[in-house]
Amino acid sequence: MSEEAIPLTADLAAPVAIESRWRRFESWLERAGENYRLTRFVLLRFTGLVWFAAFLSAAQQFIPLVGHEGLLPADLWITKVAEHFGSPSAAFWEMPSLFWFRCDDAMIMAVTWTGVVISALVMCGFANSLMMLALWALYMSLLPIGQEWFSYGWDIQILETGFLGALLCPILDPRPFPRRAPPVVIIWLYRWLIFRIMLGAGLIKIRGDACWRDLTALYYHYETQPIPNPLSRWLHFAPKWFHQAGVLSNHFVELVVPWFSFYGRWARHIAGVLMIGFMVTLIITGNLSFLNWLTIIPALACLDDSFWRKVLPRRLVAWSDKAVSREGKRRSRTQLAITLLYAGVVLWLSAEPVKNLFFAEQQAMNSSFDKLHLVNTYGAFGSIDRERYELVFEGTTDNVPGMFSEWKEYEFKAKPTDPMRRPVIITPYHYRLDWAAWFPWSRLPGRNQWVPHFLWKLLHNDPGTLSLIERNPFPDEPPRWIRVSVYRYHFAEPGNAEGAWWTRENVGLHIKPLSKDSRQLTEIMQSSGWLRD
């Protein structure tokens, strides 16, 4: 070998070594991904189920909620916000949505029902990145126009979860068992998500209400939660030691278990099963929309195929194995590059959520730190109500309301009104109006702006608004007067002679009787732009 060749060989040694290490790294990631083919199948089907519940709820309620004649018309809101930012394009970059460029009832129906169809396909077994990104973009478009109806933690959590689902799939191949293994990097990001969700929920409780620290929170929670179900009453009357044990188990699952999401196989499996079991318990004992169903999704990423081979039907496992053996294992460097790049983005965007979790003076709950809601901070029930107060909307046909007027109550679809009515089971469906009505005393900006328009709609027997409630006590003609009473509700003892589910007492009026000619109500309607020509 000539002396001139020696420096050239030395110069090439480093790049060759780097390339060799990179190929070994690629191979290692590919082998790791092979352990999650069945996990991907289960995870995507569950994601499709949650997307389906979310879009179906919006498709059936968005027109009376935010349509042109809705309680909080989206077209009015779009116009005002676009003027604030200077143009629809400028507003788009602040709050991405298709509705900045067209906002009418037809567009709302197109977006929501397209989401229903695509999510149904995902739930049935067909998913690729394009389909999952479409679901993410469609729901992202609903978020701004949803206003206070879409102001809850699960409405940003579903976006973060859904975007990870888009990166878990092949770009084009929609088959239930595609030829390429799932990118294990995305599996790790799911675990990072469940870690933040659970730990955020646990820390907000410990730092918030004293009842979580003295183990009394469940003395009240089953009765005062947003929409109790039939089992909630039975649990409310359980012994105090049972409630205290429940709070301790809550703290254990939310504050201790998430750390094991990153450990070895057995620790991860146990952690995943505990977190999934905890979510199932919350589903059984309450009606928290699709929140708990959604939280199951990242917890599934703690389980690999060695777990699913033991619990899934043999035919499904054989189908997965046959797909791999028939088509072989193929690697996509493009997908690997995309997932590694996105992992870097998540790492960068995680700085604020981590700061909020561990170093903030006051922990924020269910907040976004980026406009696309890619990495958020979460929490739930940082404070617990000790008593349940309900707003009861009542109407009368009397010309002048008086002491002897007959006031008839409007029954909501899910929240308590009639003490004799059995609590409903609605999860994972989401009744947006009922949930909003759980915040009767809120002074937070943007809350309860729907109430005056709701009263106006009831005074006119508006069909769209009446479709959001269970029963209209004035089917023939609208009431002349509407008022809002306040009742304190308690669960009735099981087996009581009357067969009642609730007891209640009237504690006053929240809104005095109003008619459609009331000056105060008319002024609010005019100033809000709700009086359409």
C-alpha positions in Angstrom: 0.0 0.0 0.0 1.4 3.4 -1.0 2.1 6.1 1.6 -0.5 8.4 -0.2 -3.3 5.8 0.4 -2.9 5.7 4.2 -4.3 9.2 5.0 -7.3 8.6 2.6 -8.2 5.4 4.5 -8.0 7.2 7.8 -10.3 9.9 6.5 -12.9 7.4 5.4 -12.8 5.3 8.6 -14.9 7.7 10.7 -17.8 8.1 8.2 -17.8 4.3 7.6 -18.0 3.7 11.4 -20.8 6.2 11.8 -22.7 4.6 9.0 -22.2 1.2 10.5 -23.5 2.4 13.9 -26.4 4.1 12.3 -27.4 0.8 10.4 -27.1 -1.1 13.7 -29.3 1.5 15.3 -31.8 1.1 12.5 -31.8 -2.6 12.8 -32.3 -2.4 16.6 -35.3 -0.1 16.2 -36.7 -2.4 13.5 -36.4 -5.4 15.8 -38.0 -3.5 18.7 -40.9 -2.5 16.5 -41.6 -6.1 15.6 -42.7 -6.6 19.2 -45.7 -4.2 18.7 -47.6 -5.3 15.7 -50.5 -6.6 17.7 -50.2 -3.6 20.0 -50.6 -1.3 17.0 -53.7 -3.2 15.9 -55.4 -2.8 19.2 -54.3 0.7 19.8 -55.5 2.0 16.4 -58.9 0.2 16.7 -59.4 1.9 20.1 -58.3 5.2 18.7 -60.9 4.8 15.9 -63.6 4.1 18.6 -62.8 7.3 20.5 -62.6 9.4 17.3 -66.0 7.9 16.3 -67.6 8.9 19.6 -66.1 12.4 19.4 -67.2 13.1 15.9 -70.6 11.5 16.3 -71.3 13.7 19.3 -70.3 16.8 17.3 -72.3 15.8 14.2 -75.5 15.4 16.2 -75.1 18.5 18.3 -73.0 21.1 16.6 -75.8 22.7 14.4 -78.0 23.6 17.5 -74.9 24.5 19.5 -72.8 26.6 17.0 -74.7 26.6 13.7 -76.1 29.7 12.1 -79.1 29.6 14.5 -77.2 27.9 17.3 -76.7 29.0 20.9 -73.2 30.3 20.2 -73.2 30.9 16.4 -69.8 30.1 15.0 -70.2 32.4 12.0 -70.6 35.4 14.3 -67.6 34.3 16.3 -65.5 33.7 13.2 -66.3 37.2 11.9 -65.4 38.9 15.2 -62.1 37.0 15.7 -61.0 37.5 12.1 -61.6 41.3 12.5 -59.5 41.2 15.7 -56.5 39.5 14.0 -57.0 41.6 10.8 -57.9 38.8 8.4 -59.0 35.1 8.2 -55.5 34.2 7.2 -53.9 35.8 10.2 -56.5 34.2 12.5 -55.7 30.8 10.8 -52.1 31.0 12.0 -53.2 31.7 15.5 -55.9 29.0 15.7 -55.7 26.6 12.7 -59.2 25.8 11.3 -60.8 25.2 8.0 -63.7 27.4 9.2 -61.8 30.6 8.8 -62.4 30.5 5.1 -66.0 29.2 5.1 -68.3 28.8 8.1 -71.8 27.7 7.6 -74.1 24.8 8.6 -73.2 22.9 5.4 -69.5 23.1 6.2 -70.1 22.0 9.8 -72.0 19.0 8.6 -69.4 18.1 6.1 -66.5 18.3 8.6 -68.3 16.3 11.4 -69.8 13.6 9.2 -66.6 13.1 7.3 -65.0 12.5 10.6 -67.6 10.0 11.5 -67.1 8.0 8.3 -63.3 8.0 8.5 -63.2 7.1 12.2 -65.7 4.2 11.5 -63.2 2.9 9.0 -60.3 3.1 11.4 -62.4 1.4 14.1 -63.2 -1.4 11.6 -59.5 -2.0 10.8 -58.5 0.3 8.1 -56.0 3.1 8.9 -53.1 4.9 7.4 -51.3 8.2 8.1 -53.5 10.1 5.6 -56.7 9.0 7.2 -55.4 9.6 10.7 -54.1 13.1 9.8 -57.5 13.9 8.2 -59.2 13.1 11.5 -56.7 15.2 13.4 -57.1 18.2 11.0 -60.9 18.0 11.0 -61.1 17.9 14.8 -58.6 20.7 15.0 -60.9 22.7 12.8 -63.8 22.2 15.2 -61.8 23.3 18.3 -62.0 27.1 17.7 -65.6 27.3 16.6 -66.6 25.0 19.5 -65.9 27.9 21.9 -66.9 26.9 25.4 -68.5 23.7 24.3 -65.0 22.5 23.2 -63.0 23.9 26.2 -62.2 20.7 28.0 -59.1 18.7 28.6 -60.1 15.8 26.4 -60.5 18.1 23.4 -56.8 18.8 23.3 -55.8 15.3 24.6 -57.6 13.7 21.6 -55.5 15.9 19.3 -52.2 14.9 20.9 -53.2 11.2 20.9 -54.5 11.3 17.4 -51.4 12.8 15.9 -49.3 10.0 17.4 -51.7 7.6 15.8 -51.0 9.2 12.4 -47.3 8.5 12.8 -47.9 4.9 14.0 -49.4 3.9 10.6 -47.9 3.5 7.2 -48.4 6.5 5.0 -50.6 4.7 2.5 -51.1 1.1 3.4 -54.5 0.9 5.3 -54.6 -2.8 6.0 -55.1 -4.0 9.6 -51.7 -5.7 9.5 -49.4 -3.8 7.2 -46.0 -5.2 6.1 -43.9 -2.7 8.1 -43.5 -3.0 11.8 -44.7 0.0 13.8 -42.1 2.6 14.7 -41.1 1.9 18.3 -40.2 5.6 18.8 -43.9 6.4 18.6 -44.7 3.7 21.1 -42.2 5.4 23.5 -44.0 8.7 22.9 -47.3 7.1 23.8 -45.7 6.1 27.1 -44.5 9.7 27.6 -48.1 10.8 27.0 -49.6 8.5 29.6 -46.9 9.4 32.1 -47.8 13.1 31.8 -51.6 12.5 31.9 -51.5 10.3 35.0 -48.9 12.3 36.9 -50.6 15.6 36.0 -53.9 14.2 37.4 -52.2 13.0 40.6 -50.2 16.1 41.3 -53.1 18.5 40.7 -55.1 16.6 43.3 -52.3 16.5 45.9 -51.5 20.2 45.4 -55.2 21.2 45.2 -58.0 20.2 47.4 -57.3 19.1 51.0 -59.9 16.3 50.7 -57.4 14.4 48.4 -54.8 14.6 51.2 -57.0 13.7 54.1 -58.6 10.8 52.0 -62.2 12.2 52.1 -62.5 13.2 48.4 -64.7 10.2 47.5 -67.1 11.0 50.3 -68.4 13.7 47.9 -67.2 12.8 44.4 -69.7 10.2 43.3 -72.6 12.6 44.2 -71.1 15.8 42.9 -69.3 14.6 39.7 -70.7 16.2 36.5 -73.0 13.4 35.3 -73.4 10.5 37.8 -74.5 7.1 36.6 -76.7 4.5 38.4 -73.7 2.9 40.1 -72.6 6.2 41.5 -75.4 6.2 44.1 -74.5 2.8 45.3 -70.8 3.8 45.6 -71.8 7.0 47.4 -73.3 5.1 50.3 -70.3 2.7 50.6 -68.4 2.7 54.0 -65.9 5.5 54.6 -63.0 3.0 54.7 -63.9 2.0 51.2 -63.8 5.6 50.0 -60.4 6.2 51.8 -59.0 3.0 50.2 -60.3 4.4 46.8 -58.4 7.6 47.3 -55.2 5.8 48.3 -55.5 3.6 45.2 -56.1 6.7 43.1 -52.8 8.2 44.4 -50.9 5.0 43.8 -52.0 4.6 40.2 -51.6 8.3 39.3 -48.4 9.1 41.2 -46.4 5.9 41.4 -47.5 3.5 38.6 -46.7 5.9 35.6 -43.0 5.8 36.4 -42.9 2.1 35.5 -44.1 2.8 32.0 -40.4 3.0 31.0 -39.1 0.0 32.9 -38.7 -3.6 31.7 -41.4 -5.8 30.2 -43.0 -7.2 33.3 -43.0 -3.8 35.1 -44.4 -2.1 32.0 -47.1 -4.8 31.6 -48.2 -4.5 35.2 -48.2 -0.7 35.0 -50.2 -0.8 31.8 -52.8 -3.2 33.2 -53.2 -1.1 36.4 -53.7 2.2 34.5 -56.1 0.6 32.0 -58.0 -1.1 34.9 -58.2 2.3 36.7 -59.7 3.9 33.6 -62.2 1.1 33.3 -63.2 1.7 36.9 -63.8 5.4 36.2 -65.8 4.5 33.1 -68.0 2.2 35.2 -68.5 4.7 38.0 -69.1 7.9 36.0 -70.0 9.6 32.7 -66.8 11.5 31.9 -67.5 11.7 28.2 -64.8 9.9 26.2 -62.0 11.0 28.5 -61.3 7.7 30.2 -61.6 5.8 26.9 -59.1 8.2 25.4 -56.7 7.8 28.3 -56.7 4.0 27.8 -55.0 4.5 24.4 -51.5 5.5 25.5 -51.7 3.0 28.3 -52.0 0.3 25.7 -48.5 1.2 24.5 -47.1 -0.3 27.7 -48.2 -3.8 26.5 -46.2 -5.6 23.8 -47.1 -8.5 21.6 -46.1 -11.1 24.2 -49.1 -9.8 26.2 -51.5 -9.7 23.4 -50.7 -13.2 22.1 -52.1 -14.5 25.4 -55.3 -12.5 25.4 -56.3 -11.9 21.7 -58.2 -14.5 19.7 -55.8 -17.1 18.1 -57.2 -16.3 14.6 -56.2 -12.7 15.0 -52.7 -13.5 16.1 -52.4 -16.0 13.2 -53.6 -13.3 10.8 -50.8 -11.0 12.0 -48.2 -13.8 11.7 -49.3 -14.7 8.2 -49.1 -11.1 7.0 -45.5 -10.9 8.1 -44.4 -14.3 6.8 -46.2 -13.7 3.4 -44.8 -10.2 2.7 -41.6 -10.1 4.7 -40.4 -7.4 7.0 -39.7 -4.2 5.2 -38.0 -1.1 6.6 -38.9 2.5 5.7 -36.1 5.0 6.2 -38.4 7.8 5.4 -40.8 6.8 8.2 -37.8 6.4 10.6 -36.6 9.9 9.8 -40.0 11.4 10.3 -40.5 9.6 13.7 -37.1 10.6 15.0 -37.7 14.2 13.9 -41.1 14.2 15.6 -39.5 12.8 18.8 -37.2 15.7 18.8 -40.1 18.1 18.4 -41.9 16.4 21.3 -38.8 16.7 23.4 -38.5 20.4 22.7 -42.2 21.1 23.3 -42.2 19.1 26.5 -40.1 21.7 28.3 -43.2 23.8 29.3 -45.4 20.8 30.4 -42.5 19.4 32.5 -41.9 22.8 34.0 -45.6 23.0 34.8 -45.6 19.6 36.4 -42.6 19.9 38.6 -41.6 23.5 39.0 -44.7 25.8 38.6 -45.9 27.7 41.6 -49.5 26.9 40.6 -49.9 23.9 38.3 -52.0 24.6 35.2 -54.7 22.0 34.4 -55.5 20.9 30.8 -53.5 23.6 29.0 -51.8 23.8 25.6 -48.4 25.4 25.1 -48.3 25.2 21.3 -50.9 26.1 18.7 -51.2 22.6 17.3 -51.8 21.0 20.7 -49.0 18.5 20.1 -47.7 18.3 23.7 -50.1 19.5 26.5 -50.4 19.3 30.2 -53.3 17.5 31.9 -55.1 17.2 35.2 -58.5 16.3 36.6 -60.6 17.1 39.6 -58.1 19.3 41.4 -61.0 20.4 43.6 -64.1 18.6 44.7 -67.5 20.1 45.3 -68.9 19.1 48.7 -72.5 19.7 47.6 -74.4 19.4 44.3 -76.2 22.4 43.1 -78.2 22.2 39.8 -79.8 24.9 37.7 -83.3 23.9 36.8 -84.9 25.8 33.9 -88.6 26.3 34.3 -91.4 27.9 32.3 -95.0 29.0 32.7 -97.8 30.0 30.3 -99.3 32.5 32.8 -99.6 36.1 31.5 -98.1 37.4 34.7 -96.1 35.0 36.9 -97.2 35.0 40.5 -97.3 33.0 43.7 -99.7 30.4 42.3 -98.2 30.1 38.8 -97.6 26.5 37.6 -93.9 26.2 36.7 -92.9 23.3 34.5 -89.4 22.0 34.3 -87.2 21.2 31.3 -85.6 17.9 31.5 -82.0 17.5 30.2 -80.8 14.4 28.5 -78.2 13.4 31.2 -77.8 15.8 34.1 -80.1 15.4 37.1 -83.4 17.3 37.1 -86.4 15.0 38.0 -85.5 13.3 41.4 -87.4 10.2 40.2 -85.4 9.7 37.1 -82.7 7.1 37.1 -79.2 8.4 36.2 -78.2 7.6 32.7 -75.2 5.8 31.1 -73.8 7.8 28.2 -70.0 7.3 28.1 -68.2 7.6 25.7 -70.9 9.8 24.1 -70.7 13.4 25.1 -73.7 15.7 25.7 -72.1 19.1 25.5 -75.0 21.1 26.8 -75.4 19.0 29.9 -71.7 19.2 30.7 -71.7 23.0 30.3 -74.7 23.2 32.6 -72.6 21.6 35.4 -70.7 25.0 35.7 -73.6 27.2 37.0 -71.5 29.5 39.2 -68.4 29.8 37.0 -66.8 33.3 36.7 -64.2 32.1 34.2 -64.0 34.1 31.0 -66.0 32.5 28.2 -68.2 30.4 30.5 -72.0 30.4 30.5 -72.3 32.8 27.6 -74.9 30.4 26.2 -77.4 30.9 29.0 -79.2 34.0 27.8 -79.6 32.7 24.3 -80.8 29.4 25.7 -83.5 31.2 27.6 -84.5 33.1 24.4 -84.7 29.9 22.4 -86.9 28.2 25.1 -89.2 31.2 25.0 -89.6 30.6 21.2 -89.8 26.8 21.3 -86.8 26.7 19.0 -86.6 23.1 17.5 -82.8 23.0 17.3 -82.4 23.9 21.0 -85.2 21.6 22.1 -83.4 18.7 20.3 -80.6 19.1 22.9 -82.9 18.4 25.8 -84.8 15.3 26.8 -88.3 16.7 27.3 -90.2 19.9 26.3 -93.0 20.6 28.8 -94.6 23.0 26.3 -95.2 21.1 23.1 -98.2 23.1 21.9 -97.1 26.6 22.6 -94.0 28.2 24.1 -94.0 29.5 27.6 -94.5 33.2 28.3 -92.0 33.3 31.1 -88.7 31.4 31.9 -86.8 31.4 35.1 -83.8 29.5 36.5 -84.1 28.0 40.0 -81.3 26.6 42.1 -81.7 23.2 43.8 -79.4 21.3 46.2 -79.4 17.6 45.2 -78.4 14.6 47.3 -78.6 10.9 46.4 -81.7 9.3 48.0 -81.0 6.2 50.1 -81.3 3.0 48.0 -84.5 1.2 48.5 -86.5 4.3 49.7 -90.3 4.0 49.7 -90.8 6.6 47.0 -88.3 4.9 44.6 -86.5 8.2 44.2 -83.0 8.5 43.0 -82.4 12.0 44.4 -83.7 14.3 47.1 -83.6 18.0 46.5 -84.4 21.3 48.1 -84.9 24.7 46.5 -82.4 27.2 47.6 -83.4 30.2 45.5 -83.5 31.8 42.1 -80.5 32.1 39.8 -82.4 34.1 37.1 -85.7 35.8 37.9 -88.6 35.3 35.4 -88.0 36.7 32.0 -90.2 37.0 28.9 -89.3 37.5 25.3 -90.2 41.2 25.9 -87.9 41.6 28.9 -85.6 44.5 28.2 -82.5 43.0 29.8 -82.8 39.8 27.7 -83.5 41.8 24.5 -80.4 44.0 25.1 -78.2 41.0 25.5 -79.6 39.4 22.3 -79.0 42.6 20.4 -75.5 43.3 21.7 -74.4 39.7 21.0 -75.8 39.8 17.4 -78.1 36.9 18.1 -81.2 38.7 16.7 -81.1 37.6 13.1 -83.2 39.4 10.5 
